[in-house]
Amino acid sequence: MSIVIEQPVEARLVAAAPRMPSIPATLHYDRRDPFAVRMTFPAPATLEGVEVCWTFSRELLAAGQKAAEGQGDVRVRPYGYDRTVLEFHAPEGTAVVHVRSSEIRRFLEATSELVPVGLEHLQLDLDHGLAELMRDAC
């Protein structure tokens, strides 16, 4: 069984430059980092002209389907019948994108099949992580 899920989504850019009304983005989930999801935007859609990847919690993405969530760099909220708004705040500015909620729900369902919600901690290799920290401390 695969340990990574990647799902392309179409993000509609609401506020940011350069102007691109619709951009391809990719949602990523890796069982080795079970609490996180990543959303990657291609280079042509960014101010710097390089691929940009935002990492945030799977819980935030799921909760943002029902109500406005997030207080930091990433905020998620429902919008209309089948849209979810994701806001990405950086020192350079804010990007606001709309994604079909059905695409996000499908992604979240796939991640839950890979790692059920509430059982993420079972995927963590704490012994390995601690060994890595101790190795770096010597």
N, C-alpha and C positions, 0 to 999 in steps of 0.2 A: 504494500500500500504506500502511496506517495506520502511524503511528509510536508509537501508544499502545495498550496493552492494558489493559482494565479488566474484572475478573471479580468478580461478587458471590459471597460465600461466607457460609455460616452459621457463626458462631462461638458456641461454647457457653461462657459465662462461668463459670469455676470459682471464682475468688476475687476479689472487688472489690465495690464498691458504686457505684451502687445495684444491687439484686438484679434481674437480668434473666437468666433461664436460657439464653436463646438470643437472639443479636443479629445483625442483618445487618451485614456488614462488606464492604469492597471492597479487592481487591488491584489495584494499579496498576503498570504498567511502561511506561516512556517510553524510546524508543530514544535520545533526546538525553542521557539519564543512564543509560547502559547497564549500570552495575554495581549499580544500586540498584532496590529495589522499595519500594512504600509500602503500608501497610495502614491504611485509614481506618475509624474507628468513628463512628457517628452521635451527635449530641448527647445523646439520651436515655440512652445507655449510659455516659456519662462523669460523673465527679464534678462537673465544672464546668458541665455542661449545654451544652457547645459541642463541635462536631466535633473529633475528635482524629486526627492522622495520625502514624504512626510510619514512619520511613525506615530501612531496613537493607539489607544486601547480598543480592543474588540468590544468591550463593555460600553465605551463611549459611542461607538458606531451603532450598536444595537439600541441603546437607550435613546439616541437621537432620532430614532424612527418614530417615537411616540411623543416626545416633548423636547424642547430646547435643552441641550446639554453642553457642558464644557465651559471653562472659565479661562483657559490658557490660550495657547497658540492655535489649537484646533477646537472648533465649535461645530456642533451638528444639530440640525432641527428639521422637522417635517415641513413641507411646503406644498399646499394643495393636495390634490388627490393622489398623485404618484410621483412626487418629487421629494428629494432630500437635499437640503442645503448644507454644504460643508464650507466653513470659513477657515482660511489659513492665514494666520497673523505672523508677520515677520517684520524686522526692522525696516526692510525695504518697502513694505506696504502690505495690503491685505488682498488676497484673492478669494473670490466667492464663486463657487461652482454649484450647479444643480446636477444631480444624478438621479436617474429613475430609481425610485424606492424598490421597485421589483427586482432590479439588478442587485441592489445591496442586500435585500432579503435572500435572494438566491445564493449570494456569496456567503452570508452569515449561516445559512443552512448547511452549506458545504463545509464550513469551518467547524460547525457543531457536530457534524458526522465524523470529522477527523478527530476533534478533541471536544467532547461534550462540555458545555458551560458548567462551571462548578468543579470540574475535574482537571483544570489546567495544571494545578500543582503536581499532578502525577507525571507530567511530562518533563518536569525540571530535573536535571541531573545535578543536585546540590553538591554531592561529593566531588564531582568533576570541577564544578565552579569554585568550590572552596580550595581544592588542590591547585587550581590555576592562580588564585589569589595568593596562596601561600608561596607558590613557586616564584611569583613576581616580587614578594616581600623579602626574599633572601638575597 
